[in-house]
Structure formats: C-alpha cells, structure tokens
Amino acid sequence: MNLTYIQKKMEFMEYKSLQEFFDDVDLLISNAILYNSDAGNPYRHAAEEMKKRYTKIAKKVLQAIKEKQQQQQQAAFAK
C-alpha cells in the first residue's frame, strides 16, 4: 500500500465507502511502522506522526458526517 495507489483509487472513484478509504490509509500507516521498526528510524517517526494527525482528522470527518445525518433526520421529522 502506498500513497500513489490510494491517489489512483481516488481519481478513478474506486472507493465505495469512506471506510474503504480509511482502511487503506490505516494499512499504509501500519505498514510504514511495521517495516521501519527501528525506534530511531526517521520514517517510523514520520509514520507515527502521520497516524496521530490522521486519527484526529478522521474523527473530525466522522463527527461532521454524523452531525449532518442528524440534521437531515431532524429536518425530515419536522416535515
């Protein structure tokens, strides 16, 4: 798994769900950590930092989707 592969899947709209995209990003990060196992490896540090940032962003995205769905449900109920 690599960023180019993810980018191409996005360009060709191959992701059927947000979860599929998240799974690929998770795999990318996990592989980077696994294959750069030395604690002093700068690529491992970069992957760990990416994981922190990605987790934070993914939570915000999921929260925004949840809020939007709730708003839509409330609007439908009000009709």
C-alpha positions as CSV (number, residue, x, y, z in Angstrom):
1,M,0.0,0.0,0.0
2,N,1.3,3.4,-0.9
3,L,0.1,7.0,-1.4
4,T,0.2,6.6,-5.2
5,Y,-2.1,3.6,-5.1
6,I,-4.6,5.5,-2.8
7,Q,-4.5,8.5,-5.1
8,K,-5.2,6.5,-8.2
9,K,-8.1,4.8,-6.4
10,M,-9.5,8.2,-5.6
11,E,-9.0,9.5,-9.1
12,F,-10.9,6.6,-10.6
13,M,-13.5,6.7,-7.8
14,E,-12.9,3.2,-6.8
15,Y,-13.7,3.7,-3.1
16,K,-17.3,2.6,-2.5
17,S,-17.3,4.0,1.0
18,L,-15.3,6.3,3.3
19,Q,-14.5,3.3,5.4
20,E,-12.6,1.7,2.5
21,F,-10.5,4.8,2.1
22,F,-9.8,4.9,5.9
23,D,-8.8,1.2,5.8
24,D,-6.3,1.8,3.0
25,V,-4.8,4.8,4.9
26,D,-4.7,2.7,8.1
27,L,-2.9,-0.1,6.2
28,L,-0.4,2.4,4.7
29,I,0.5,3.8,8.1
30,S,0.6,0.3,9.8
31,N,3.0,-0.9,7.0
32,A,5.2,2.1,7.4
33,I,5.5,1.5,11.1
34,L,6.0,-2.3,10.7
35,Y,8.7,-2.1,8.0
36,N,10.5,0.7,9.7
37,S,10.6,-1.0,13.1
38,D,13.8,0.6,14.4
39,A,12.7,3.2,17.0
40,G,15.3,5.7,15.7
41,N,14.2,5.4,12.1
42,P,13.0,8.8,10.8
43,Y,10.4,7.1,8.6
44,R,8.9,5.4,11.6
45,H,8.7,8.8,13.4
46,A,7.0,10.3,10.3
47,A,4.6,7.4,10.2
48,E,3.8,7.7,13.9
49,E,3.2,11.5,13.4
50,M,1.0,10.8,10.4
51,K,-1.0,8.3,12.4
52,K,-1.7,10.9,15.1
53,R,-2.8,13.5,12.6
54,Y,-4.8,11.1,10.5
55,T,-6.6,9.8,13.6
56,K,-7.5,13.4,14.6
57,I,-8.7,14.3,11.1
58,A,-10.7,11.0,10.6
59,K,-12.5,11.6,13.9
60,K,-13.5,15.1,12.8
61,V,-14.7,13.9,9.4
62,L,-16.8,11.1,11.0
63,Q,-18.3,13.6,13.5
64,A,-19.2,16.1,10.8
65,I,-20.9,13.3,8.9
66,K,-22.8,12.2,12.0
67,E,-23.9,15.8,12.7
68,K,-25.1,16.2,9.0
69,Q,-27.1,13.0,9.2
70,Q,-28.7,14.1,12.5
71,Q,-29.7,17.5,10.9
72,Q,-31.2,15.7,7.9
73,Q,-33.2,13.4,10.2
74,Q,-34.5,16.3,12.2
75,A,-35.4,18.2,9.0
76,A,-37.3,15.1,7.7
77,F,-39.0,14.6,11.0
78,A,-40.1,18.3,11.1
79,K,-42.0,17.9,7.8
